[in-house]
Amino acid sequence: MNTTETPQNVENLRFLPSIDALLRSRTAGRLLAETGAKHLTVLARSVIDALRRELLENAAEETEFSRENLLAEAEARLEQAWRGELNTSLKRVINATGVIIHTNLGRAPLSENARRAVAEEAARYCNLEYNLETGKRGKRGARAEHLLAELTGAESALIVNNCAAAAFLILTVLAAGGEVVISRGELVEIGGDFRVPDVLTQSGATLREVGTTNRTKLSDYERAIGDRTRVLLKVHPSNYRIVGFTATPSLTELAELAHRHELLLYEDAGSGAMFDLTEYGLGEEPVVSRSIVAGADIVSFSGDKLLGGVQSGLIVGRREIVERLRRHPLYRALRVDKLSYAALEATLEAFRKETFVEEIPVLRMLSAGHAELMRRTARFADRLRERTGENAALRFEITEGNSVIGGGSAPDVQPATALLSLRHAAVSVSRLEEQLRGANPPVITRILEDRLLIDLRTVSETEEEELLGILSVVS
Ligand SMILES: *Cc1c(COP(=O)(O)O)cnc(C)c1O
């Protein structure tokens, strides 16, 4: 760093605009309504300070700035600083990655009905805790809980902020001060820092590991049961697979063992399939209603993975246990808000009506077949060719590839898909990726070697037109 005041940079500093001058500029005038006057001044000050530092430090370069180009530079930076800030606020993006439950992109997109329920019903005054029949106080979340119980065949249901919160609440209420028995093969960390042993410790229960990483027998569980045992815990490993020489008792066997010793069986089912997803290659995902039939006393799962709804931890099980959870003070801290109830209700109604494959985006994307995606991508490529013309610098072809389930679900399932593989004659693939990311709305893509990949599986048909518009102007 060189901060010597040579004649040249002192000269440059003379033309550095004042904060006031920058605030009087056209750019500042245009931004004022968005930023507010106070914040605009803060931004202007930091832009001018940074410019002053650079002018002093870059003395060696002897750049000659005129009064005009320093002001223009400051205006450009002011705009950039504000746009950069806006980019950190929540913004819709087009997910062209082919990762269906993309944790960084907000996991599950909501169905039309769920979005309408949030915006039109819950976002206003609503009957959250008001009974319209009696005019008296009503039960919060009653409809969503009722639907959950009905759909899973459980006696009762409860909804908290996420699946981690559900596990924490359940273990705190059922096992604090006692022991929880779990197989060594299920002591996993799930994406987003959910670690089964840590949750157990926090809940005040003692972890009792049994068996080995790959094989745990019913007798291993049985030998571990003692006076302090409260719960047998079964965790779906979600994003982790042990393959080969493996064994683990069935849920039915575990339930029978738990009940013989007057203990409870709790299953953390993770993604929580509402129906058998074998057809889509997801046969290993626990189906919640089957866990209930098998005898689990309590089951928890996420609301925004395979269920395709909003972030939440869904709990179903025996009424007496659910009521104990509801009465615990921790539930008050972990419960969800009216917007989440509205989105969940609408999502669960689609399961009740059996219109989930058409209605719920996650399931629609999951069920899209390879042939269908090929047809859609070919049609999209034709339309793109029409827009860009024969001599366009954007080159593209359709290739075979795989989508990803994501969200810590089914790591070994990668549905076959069609990919639009792009290159640009004049622009590097990383620059192309950056341009699409900077578009409005931002388009998030994948890079594989020297190609940019677009997987239409995760792009809704209503976004195709926008995506075409954005792709046809990259250069
Ligand atoms: C994803 C997952 C969790 C965490 O769920 P969140 O809703 O992200 O809190 C917990 N347990 C299992 C088995 C999971 O798959």
The ligand as an SDF file (V2000), in Angstrom:
LIG
                    3D

 15 15  0  0  0  0  0  0  0  0999 V2000
  -34.1770  -33.3400    7.0630 C   0  0  0  0  0  0  0  0  0  0  0  0
  -34.2180  -34.1420    8.3010 C   0  0  0  0  0  0  0  0  0  0  0  0
  -34.2590  -33.5310    9.5530 C   0  0  0  0  0  0  0  0  0  0  0  0
  -34.2330  -32.0410    9.6980 C   0  0  0  0  0  0  0  0  0  0  0  0
  -35.4060  -31.4990    9.1960 O   0  0  0  0  0  0  0  0  0  0  0  0
  -35.6150  -29.9060    9.1260 P   0  0  0  0  0  0  0  0  0  0  0  0
  -37.0410  -29.7780    8.7180 O   0  0  0  0  0  0  0  0  0  0  0  0
  -34.6180  -29.4160    8.1390 O   0  0  0  0  0  0  0  0  0  0  0  0
  -35.3490  -29.3860   10.4900 O   0  0  0  0  0  0  0  0  0  0  0  0
  -34.3080  -34.3160   10.6620 C   0  0  0  0  0  0  0  0  0  0  0  0
  -34.3090  -35.6620   10.5710 N   0  0  0  0  0  0  0  0  0  0  0  0
  -34.2740  -36.2940    9.3820 C   0  0  0  0  0  0  0  0  0  0  0  0
  -34.2700  -37.7900    9.3640 C   0  0  0  0  0  0  0  0  0  0  0  0
  -34.2310  -35.5580    8.1900 C   0  0  0  0  0  0  0  0  0  0  0  0
  -34.2030  -36.1710    7.0110 O   0  0  0  0  0  0  0  0  0  0  0  0
  1  2  1  0
  2  3  1  0
  2 14  2  0
  3  4  1  0
  3 10  2  0
  4  5  1  0
  5  6  1  0
  6  7  2  0
  6  8  1  0
  6  9  1  0
 10 11  1  0
 11 12  2  0
 12 13  1  0
 12 14  1  0
 14 15  1  0
M  END
$$$$
